[in-house]
Amino acid sequence: MSESHDHEHGEHAPIQTHETPGEWEVLEIAVRELAIEKGLITADDHRRLLEGIDGASPMLGARVVARAWVDEDYKKRLLADGSVAFELGIDNYDRTNLIVLENSPQVHNFVVCTLCSCYPRPILGLPPDWYKSPSYRSRAVRWPRAVLAEFGTVLPDDVSVRVHDSTADMRYLVMPMRPAGTENWSEEELAKLVTRDTMIGVTVPRLPSPPG
Amino acid sequence: MSAFAAGQAVRIADRLTIGHTRVPSYVRGAKGTIERVLREFLIPEDDAFGRPHGRRQTLYRVRLAAHDLWPRYRGLASDEVQIEIYEHWLEPVEEAKQ
């Protein structure tokens, strides 16, 4: 095998950096090393935290939404208390306080953090770059319908928009409406329709277009 | 015991701040209603200064009509912004007597 391993290397930029670390990076390293040296945390605690942060993805939130779509009792409990979301074996590594917002034919919910980038990380992973952009953060509360339209989501004239500014201690997950025509779908199939952006609320789940 | 109840009319204080807060300027001075009462949390003004045993205040979700927040807002009368506000930033609003 190794003899025939002759595909081209060196096409990408060399993986190395010549930049010196910035002020915040130096501060983080210093505080972390001190905390480890003083025995407050271990290096393994730190590694495990990073692994958890990187491991969370929107697939987790999708499982929660799909479960709520098929289980009315679960949905009721979830809407009353967002911590029910973590029953599905999801690691709430930063003790996120979750509120689940249910879309309806009358109300469309979506989420922004105008002050920074607050986001339900244990259940959706890290936020997309646009969520952190000053443009999205400043305009979502001021021109919500125009911002949704930029994401390809044109709300009908009889649907109210409810923007949730996630600036303090709670984090938000939008529960989109289950698309028509999925009545016989399994929970696993349904979860595939629930993408990150449908749970931020900038779009809604759609059935895949039929081939051809 | 929280000072405000769900459905109650409130005003978000219009204050200048020194240091960190979690009340964005666009909602300061706005009138709205309590959407729900959450629980007590450490206030950001203390948290920002590394006082983990600092003052705690009840946190509320407040609903604000988009048309009240923004002049010339384009959308439905029922469009809303909802935001979390700590008790020390909320003031009661006297309901107008008919």
Chai-1 contact restraints between the chains, C-beta under 6 A:
chainA,res_idxA,chainB,res_idxB,connection_type,confidence,min_distance_angstrom,max_distance_angstrom,comment,restraint_id
A,T114,B,P24,contact,1.0,0.0,6.0,A-B,restraint_1
A,L115,B,P24,contact,1.0,0.0,6.0,A-B,restraint_2
A,V141,B,V81,contact,1.0,0.0,6.0,A-B,restraint_3
A,R142,B,W70,contact,1.0,0.0,6.0,A-B,restraint_4
A,R145,B,G75,contact,1.0,0.0,6.0,A-B,restraint_5
A,S160,B,L76,contact,1.0,0.0,6.0,A-B,restraint_6
A,S160,B,S78,contact,1.0,0.0,6.0,A-B,restraint_7
A,S160,B,D79,contact,1.0,0.0,6.0,A-B,restraint_8
A,V161,B,D79,contact,1.0,0.0,6.0,A-B,restraint_9
A,R162,B,E80,contact,1.0,0.0,6.0,A-B,restraint_10
A,V163,B,V81,contact,1.0,0.0,6.0,A-B,restraint_11
A,H164,B,Q82,contact,1.0,0.0,6.0,A-B,restraint_12
A,D165,B,I83,contact,1.0,0.0,6.0,A-B,restraint_13
A,T167,B,R22,contact,1.0,0.0,6.0,A-B,restraint_14
A,A168,B,R22,contact,1.0,0.0,6.0,A-B,restraint_15
A,A168,B,E84,contact,1.0,0.0,6.0,A-B,restraint_16
A,D169,B,F41,contact,1.0,0.0,6.0,A-B,restraint_17
A,D169,B,L59,contact,1.0,0.0,6.0,A-B,restraint_18
A,M170,B,E84,contact,1.0,0.0,6.0,A-B,restraint_19
